[in-house]
C-alpha cells in the first residue's frame, strides 16, 4: 500500500495566515481493476505473478495512475485500459530485443530519462512476449 501526499494552502480569515491542509490518498490494485475488463484483469494477474517470480526483492507499488515494479530502480509500469494493458519499460543502457517490433520508443521523459519503451497487450497469447520485454528491462537494473 502506498500513501501519496497532496496538500493545499488556504487563508485563515481570523489570523490572515495560510493554513495547509494535508490530504492522504492511497491506491490499491483493486482501484486499477475498476478501470479494466475481466480479460485485462486476468492478463494482469498472470503477468503480475510472472514479474514477481523474477526476484523476491521486486517491489510492487500502486499509484493513482499505474502499478509499478522496482528493483534498485523502477523498471516497469502497467496502466489499465478498458480493453488492454499499457506497459512502459525502462531501458537505460540496453538495446531492446523486440523481433515483433511491439514496443515503441517514447519521446516523453520518464524519471528524467527518455530511454523507455511502451507497448500494449490485450490477448493472453501476448503475455509471454511482454514478459520477455519486461525481463530485459529488469536485467538492466541488476
C-alpha positions in Angstrom: 0.0 0.0 0.0 1.3 3.5 -0.9 0.3 6.8 0.6 0.6 9.8 -1.6 0.7 13.3 0.0 -1.4 16.1 -1.5 -1.6 19.5 0.2 -3.4 22.7 -0.3 -2.9 26.0 1.4 -5.9 28.3 2.3 -6.0 31.6 4.1 -7.5 31.7 7.6 -10.0 34.6 7.9 -9.1 35.4 11.5 -5.3 35.3 11.6 -4.8 36.0 7.9 -2.2 33.3 7.9 -2.2 30.5 5.4 -3.2 27.1 6.8 -2.0 24.0 5.0 -4.4 21.0 4.9 -2.9 17.7 4.1 -5.0 15.0 2.4 -3.7 11.4 2.3 -4.7 9.2 -0.6 -3.8 5.6 -1.1 -4.4 3.5 -4.1 -4.6 -0.3 -4.4 -4.5 -2.7 -7.2 -8.3 -3.2 -6.8 -8.7 0.5 -7.7 -7.0 -0.3 -11.0 -9.2 -3.3 -11.6 -12.2 -0.9 -11.8 -10.7 0.5 -15.0 -10.2 -2.8 -16.7 -12.3 -5.6 -18.1 -12.4 -9.3 -16.9 -9.9 -10.1 -19.7 -7.4 -7.4 -18.8 -7.6 -8.2 -15.1 -6.9 -11.9 -15.9 -4.0 -10.9 -18.2 -2.6 -8.6 -15.5 -2.9 -11.3 -12.7 -0.9 -13.7 -14.8 1.7 -11.1 -15.8 2.0 -9.8 -12.2 2.7 -13.3 -10.9 5.4 -13.8 -13.5 7.0 -10.5 -12.7 7.1 -11.2 -9.0 8.7 -14.6 -9.6 11.7 -12.9 -11.3 13.1 -12.0 -7.9 11.7 -11.9 -4.4 13.2 -8.5 -3.8 11.0 -6.9 -6.5 8.7 -4.3 -5.0 5.2 -3.5 -6.3 3.7 -0.1 -5.9 0.2 1.0 -6.8 -0.2 4.7 -7.6 -3.1 6.7 -8.9 -2.0 6.2 -12.5 -0.1 3.0 -12.7 1.2 -0.1 -10.9 5.0 0.0 -10.8 7.7 -2.6 -10.3 11.1 -1.8 -8.7 14.4 -3.5 -8.3 17.1 -0.9 -7.4 15.0 1.4 -9.6 11.7 1.3 -11.4 11.8 -1.0 -14.5 8.1 -1.5 -15.4 4.8 0.5 -15.2 1.5 -1.1 -16.0 -1.6 1.0 -16.7 -5.1 -0.3 -17.1 -7.2 0.5 -20.1 -10.7 -1.0 -20.7 -9.6 -3.4 -23.4 -5.8 -3.6 -22.9 -2.8 -3.1 -20.6 -0.4 -0.3 -21.4 3.1 -1.3 -20.3 6.1 1.0 -20.1 9.6 -0.4 -19.6 12.8 1.5 -18.7 15.7 0.5 -21.0 18.7 2.5 -19.9 22.0 1.1 -21.2 20.4 -1.8 -23.0 19.3 -2.5 -26.6 15.8 -3.9 -26.5 15.5 -7.2 -28.3 12.0 -6.9 -29.8 11.7 -9.0 -33.0 7.9 -8.3 -33.3 8.5 -4.6 -33.0 5.7 -4.4 -30.5 7.5 -1.7 -28.3 7.7 1.9 -29.4 10.3 4.3 -28.1 8.8 7.1 -26.2 9.6 10.7 -26.9 8.5 11.8 -23.4 10.6 11.9 -20.3 10.2 9.3 -17.6 12.1 9.7 -14.3 14.4 12.2 -16.0 15.2 10.0 -18.9 13.9 9.4 -22.4 15.1 5.8 -22.5 11.9 3.9 -22.2 9.6 2.0 -24.5 5.8 1.4 -24.2 3.5 -1.2 -25.7 0.0 -2.6 -25.2 -1.2 -6.2 -24.8 -4.8 -7.3 -25.0 -4.6 -11.1 -25.5 -3.4 -13.9 -23.3 -1.1 -15.1 -26.1 0.9 -11.9 -25.8 1.8 -12.4 -22.1 5.0 -14.4 -22.7 6.3 -11.9 -25.2 5.5 -9.0 -22.9 7.2 -10.8 -20.1 10.3 -11.2 -22.2 10.5 -7.5 -22.8 9.9 -6.8 -19.1 12.7 -9.2 -18.2 15.1 -7.3 -20.4 14.2 -4.1 -18.5 14.5 -5.9 -15.1 18.0 -7.2 -16.0 19.1 -3.7 -16.7 18.6 -2.9 -13.0 20.9 -5.6 -11.8 
